[in-house]
Amino acid sequence: MRSIERIDGDVAECGVRQGRSTIFMLMSDLRPRQYHLFDSFAGLSEPTAEDRKRNGRTSWKSGDLINVDLYEPTRDALAFFYDRVCAHGLIICDDYGSALCPGARKAFDQFFENRPEGIIELPTGQAIVVKAS
Ligand SMILES: C[S@@+](CC[C@H](N)C(=O)[O-])C[C@H]1O[C@@H](n2cnc3c(N)ncnc32)[C@H](O)[C@@H]1O
């Protein structure tokens, strides 16, 4: 939140459940902004072939309660939000580095393959993209 302190834009979170991470963001947000909070309240959608691990299995099934960690919802969220993110705004993928969520990483890698932004992978498993313009 500190790194977007000077950025005049809204926040959107996909997979809020009861809003725990939202509360952390709100508590450290020094700027008045709108929060757009999304949740299916039905858990994950159906995993696809893109979500299979090297052993051919998926870690999740439809209805499991994790963030938008599958290929299709990650791809679709990027397609929806990318043009709406302001210059220097951040796009964060919570489970980019998780071995349990290969589809989320695949969706990010494919989406940013031919775009100007690089993907910054954190040792804690998240990935951050700083929107170019
Ligand atoms: C682990 S919880 C979120 C936890 C929350 N961020 C927190 O810090 O407490 C994951 C949430 O993501 C939602 N979810 C999963 N896949 C989704 C999708 N494709 N679209 C919308 N919500 C989704 C689930 O319904 C669930 O409430």
The ligand as a MOL file (V3000), in Angstrom:
LIG
                    3D

  0  0  0     0  0            999 V3000
M  V30 BEGIN CTAB
M  V30 COUNTS 27 29 0 0 0
M  V30 BEGIN ATOM
M  V30 1 C -8.9290 -17.9600 0.5960 0
M  V30 2 S -10.3710 -17.0330 0.3100 0 CHG=1
M  V30 3 C -9.8270 -15.3700 0.2900 0
M  V30 4 C -9.1880 -14.9520 1.5130 0
M  V30 5 C -9.0770 -13.4720 1.6580 0
M  V30 6 N -8.2570 -12.8640 0.6280 0
M  V30 7 C -8.5300 -13.2050 3.0420 0
M  V30 8 O -7.4420 -12.6490 3.1480 0
M  V30 9 O -9.2190 -13.5620 3.9920 0 CHG=-1
M  V30 10 C -10.6810 -17.2700 -1.3990 0
M  V30 11 C -11.9690 -16.6820 -1.9200 0
M  V30 12 O -11.8760 -16.6310 -3.3480 0
M  V30 13 C -13.1390 -16.8810 -3.8920 0
M  V30 14 N -12.9480 -17.3000 -5.2820 0
M  V30 15 C -12.2580 -18.3590 -5.7460 0
M  V30 16 N -12.2930 -18.4190 -7.0860 0
M  V30 17 C -13.0090 -17.3460 -7.4910 0
M  V30 18 C -13.4080 -16.8380 -8.7610 0
M  V30 19 N -13.0600 -17.4640 -9.8920 0
M  V30 20 N -14.1100 -15.6910 -8.8100 0
M  V30 21 C -14.4590 -15.0520 -7.6690 0
M  V30 22 N -14.1270 -15.4840 -6.4260 0
M  V30 23 C -13.4180 -16.6140 -6.3520 0
M  V30 24 C -13.7220 -17.9430 -2.9690 0
M  V30 25 O -15.1220 -17.9700 -3.0390 0
M  V30 26 C -13.1840 -17.5150 -1.5870 0
M  V30 27 O -14.1080 -16.7620 -0.8730 0
M  V30 END ATOM
M  V30 BEGIN BOND
M  V30 1 1 1 2
M  V30 2 1 2 3
M  V30 3 1 2 10
M  V30 4 1 3 4
M  V30 5 1 4 5
M  V30 6 1 5 6
M  V30 7 1 5 7
M  V30 8 2 7 8
M  V30 9 1 7 9
M  V30 10 1 10 11
M  V30 11 1 11 12
M  V30 12 1 11 26
M  V30 13 1 12 13
M  V30 14 1 13 14
M  V30 15 1 13 24
M  V30 16 1 14 15
M  V30 17 1 14 23
M  V30 18 2 15 16
M  V30 19 1 16 17
M  V30 20 1 17 18
M  V30 21 2 17 23
M  V30 22 1 18 19
M  V30 23 2 18 20
M  V30 24 1 20 21
M  V30 25 2 21 22
M  V30 26 1 22 23
M  V30 27 1 24 25
M  V30 28 1 24 26
M  V30 29 1 26 27
M  V30 END BOND
M  V30 END CTAB
M  END
